[in-house]
Amino acid sequence: MRIERLQEYISEKGLDAALITRRENLFYFTGSSPVLGGYLVVTPDESVFLVPELEYEEAKETSKVPVEKFKAGKGLYERLKSFKLRKLGIEGRTSFSMVQALREKAGVEDFDVLDEVIKELRIIKTKEEIEVIEAACKIADMAMMAALEEISEGKREREIAAEMEYVMKMNGAEKPAFDTIIASGWRSALPHGVASDKRIERGELVVIDEGALYRHYHSDMTRTIVVGSPNEKQKEIYEIVLEAQKKGVEAARPGITAKELDTIVRNIIAEYGYGDNFIHSTGHGVGLEIHEWPRVSQQDDTELKPGMVITIEPGIYIPKFGGVRIEDTVLITENGAKRLTKTERELI
C-alpha cells in the first residue's frame, strides 16, 4: 500500500522515480533502518533499497523491499544513473549538496518534492502503528511515575532525568524520545528547559516533559508539580492550564481542524488574562518523529481524522516566576479522542 501509493504519485506527476533517504521514511517504506542509512529508489514499476556494503546483511533481513549493496564512492551514483533519472521526486529536507550530486553524478535534470504524498500516508496511523505508540506511551507513564517518586528537595534535575531514562530502557525503550526536560523554579518558565545541574528547592514548580522511543515510534507527555505546598499564584496558573488541557482533549474529534482546536485551548488561557504567556502551539503530531503532522496551531487547517495521533499541551510561562505545562499524547478516534498517556493530571 505505501510503496503502491508512492508509485501512483510518481505516475501522476510524470516522474521517473522517487528517492527516499531520511531515516524515518526509509523505515516507513521498507521496515528497515540501517545505522548508516540507505537510498530507496521507487520507479513506476519497481523499488530497490540501496545500502552501504556493511549494512547489507541486516537490511536484507529486515527490509520488505529488495535490497542491493553498493561500495562507497562512485558505486552509489553509478547505480542511480542506471535508472535514467531525468525527473526525480525527493524529500523536502534533502540537502543541497545531495541535490547537486544527483545533478552532476546521476544525470538528474529536474526535481519534485514528495512531502505532500508522504504526509498523506504518514499522518493517519495504522492499527499496528497505534499499538506501538500506545506501548511507547505506557513506558512514558512508567518513567513519569518514577520521576514523581524521586523528585525531592535537594535533588539535581539531571538525577531525576537519569532515573527516568533508566526506567524507560529497562521497560523496552530504545532511548528517550528527546532530551528529557526537568525544569524547576525559574527554569520552569523555559518551555525547553532540558535537565540541568540545578538542585530542586522546596516550593518550586517543576515541569517534567518526557517521552520514550519504542520500536521507532515516539510518545510525549508533560506533568507539572510543586515540591511542598503550592502558593496561590502557582495553584491559579495550574488550574487554568489543567482546564485548558482537559477541554482541549474533550474538543478533539474528527471534523475539527487543528487550527480550531488550538483556538479553543488558546481562548481559555486568554480569558483568564494569560494569553501572552502561552507562547507555543497547542500541540503537534507524534509518530516516527516526535514532531510531525498535523501542527495543532494557528498555521494548520488540517482536518482531524480517526487514526491521527497528536499532543495537547497548553502552558503558561511567567519569566522569573515559573511555568506550568500539562501534555498528553492523544489518539483521534471515530467519536472523539483517547488519551494514550494516563498519568494523573491533578497533581497540585
Secondary structure, 3 states (H helix, E strand, C coil): CHHHHHHHHHHHHCCCEEEECCHHHHHHHHCCCCCCCCEEEECCCCEEEEEEHHHHHHHHHHCCCCEEEECCCHHHHHHHHCCCCCEEEECCCCCHHHHHHHHHHHCCCEEEECHHHHHHHHCCCCHHHHHHHHHHHHHHHHHHHHHHHHCCCCCEHHHHHHHHHHHHHHCCCCEECCCCEEEEHHHHHCCCCECCCCECCCCCEEEEEECEEECCEECCEEEEEECCCCCHHHHHHHHHHHHHHHHHHHHCCCCCEHHHHHHHHHHHHHHCCCHHHCCCCCEEECCCCCCEEEEECCCCCCECCCCCEEEECCEEEECCCEEEECEEEEEECCCCEEECCCCCCCCC
